[in-house]
Amino acid sequence: MNYYIECWKKYVEFSGRARRKEFWMFVLFNFIAGCVASVIDGVLGTMMIGSLYSLAALLPGLAVCARRLHDTDRSGWWQLIALIPVVGIIVLLVFMCMDSTPGENRFGANPKGA
């Protein structure tokens, strides 16, 4: 849960690096929160809560994805590869699962060493 909260604290911080654990914990808790918001919307008969949550979580999601790509020594602009149907999402998923670049890279110090 600390990783999820940390991503919200770094709301629009696109610089630096993020470990795999930080990224995937954000994805997990974001998925759970989205499901809860959808259930609440279903009970209330609206689509407002889920939509507002998705909109609020968009920037932190993009930021943690960019920091994760930085950790593998890639630019955050690689997120745009997901716009290519099927193949782009698979490539981005592989990048997100890769291990960190050892030591310091052009985006900063390795978060595993901190």
C-alpha positions as CSV (number, residue, x, y, z in Angstrom):
1,M,0.0,0.0,0.0
2,N,3.0,2.3,0.7
3,Y,4.0,2.1,-3.0
4,Y,0.5,3.1,-4.1
5,I,0.5,6.1,-1.8
6,E,4.0,7.0,-2.9
7,C,2.8,7.2,-6.5
8,W,0.0,9.6,-5.5
9,K,2.5,11.7,-3.6
10,K,4.6,11.9,-6.8
11,Y,1.4,12.8,-8.8
12,V,3.1,14.3,-11.9
13,E,6.7,13.6,-11.2
14,F,7.9,12.1,-14.5
15,S,11.6,12.3,-13.6
16,G,13.6,9.7,-11.7
17,R,13.2,5.9,-11.6
18,A,10.6,3.5,-10.2
19,R,11.2,-0.1,-9.2
20,R,9.1,-3.0,-10.7
21,K,7.5,-3.4,-7.3
22,E,6.4,0.2,-7.1
23,F,4.9,0.1,-10.6
24,W,3.1,-3.3,-10.2
25,M,1.8,-2.4,-6.7
26,F,0.4,0.8,-8.2
27,V,-1.2,-1.2,-11.0
28,L,-2.7,-3.7,-8.5
29,F,-4.2,-1.2,-6.1
30,N,-5.4,1.0,-9.0
31,F,-7.2,-2.1,-10.4
32,I,-8.8,-2.8,-7.0
33,A,-9.8,0.8,-6.5
34,G,-11.3,0.8,-10.0
35,C,-13.3,-2.3,-9.3
36,V,-14.6,-0.8,-6.0
37,A,-15.6,2.4,-7.8
38,S,-17.4,0.3,-10.5
39,V,-19.3,-1.6,-7.9
40,I,-20.3,1.6,-6.2
41,D,-21.4,3.0,-9.5
42,G,-23.5,-0.2,-10.2
43,V,-25.2,0.2,-6.8
44,L,-25.9,3.9,-7.4
45,G,-26.8,3.4,-11.0
46,T,-24.3,6.0,-12.2
47,M,-21.0,6.1,-14.0
48,M,-19.7,9.1,-12.2
49,I,-17.4,7.7,-9.5
50,G,-15.5,5.3,-11.7
51,S,-15.0,8.0,-14.4
52,L,-13.8,10.5,-11.8
53,Y,-11.4,8.0,-10.3
54,S,-10.0,7.0,-13.7
55,L,-9.5,10.6,-14.6
56,A,-7.8,11.3,-11.3
57,A,-5.5,8.2,-11.6
58,L,-4.5,9.0,-15.2
59,L,-1.6,11.3,-14.5
60,P,0.0,9.3,-11.6
61,G,-0.3,6.2,-13.8
62,L,1.5,7.9,-16.7
63,A,4.1,9.2,-14.3
64,V,4.9,5.9,-12.7
65,C,5.0,4.2,-16.1
66,A,7.5,6.8,-17.3
67,R,9.6,6.4,-14.2
68,R,9.5,2.6,-14.7
69,L,10.7,3.0,-18.3
70,H,13.5,5.2,-17.0
71,D,14.5,2.4,-14.7
72,T,15.1,0.2,-17.7
73,D,17.1,3.1,-19.4
74,R,14.3,4.1,-21.8
75,S,12.6,7.4,-22.4
76,G,9.1,7.8,-21.0
77,W,7.9,8.5,-24.5
78,W,8.1,4.7,-25.1
79,Q,4.6,4.6,-23.5
80,L,3.3,5.7,-26.9
81,I,4.1,2.3,-28.3
82,A,1.0,1.1,-26.6
83,L,-1.0,2.9,-29.3
84,I,0.1,0.2,-31.8
85,P,-2.6,-2.5,-31.6
86,V,-1.7,-5.7,-29.8
87,V,2.1,-5.6,-30.5
88,G,2.6,-2.3,-28.8
89,I,1.0,-3.4,-25.5
90,I,3.0,-6.6,-25.5
91,V,6.2,-4.7,-26.0
92,L,5.4,-2.2,-23.2
93,L,4.4,-5.1,-20.9
94,V,7.8,-6.7,-21.6
95,F,9.6,-3.4,-20.8
96,M,7.6,-3.1,-17.5
97,C,8.7,-6.7,-16.5
98,M,12.4,-6.2,-17.2
99,D,14.9,-5.8,-14.4
100,S,16.4,-2.4,-13.6
101,T,19.5,-1.1,-15.2
102,P,22.3,-1.8,-12.7
103,G,23.9,1.2,-11.1
104,E,23.2,4.8,-12.2
105,N,21.8,5.6,-15.6
106,R,21.0,8.9,-17.3
107,F,17.7,9.2,-15.3
108,G,19.3,8.9,-11.9
109,A,20.5,6.4,-9.3
110,N,19.2,2.9,-9.1
111,P,16.2,2.8,-6.6
112,K,17.2,-0.7,-5.5
113,G,20.4,0.7,-4.0
114,A,18.6,3.5,-2.1
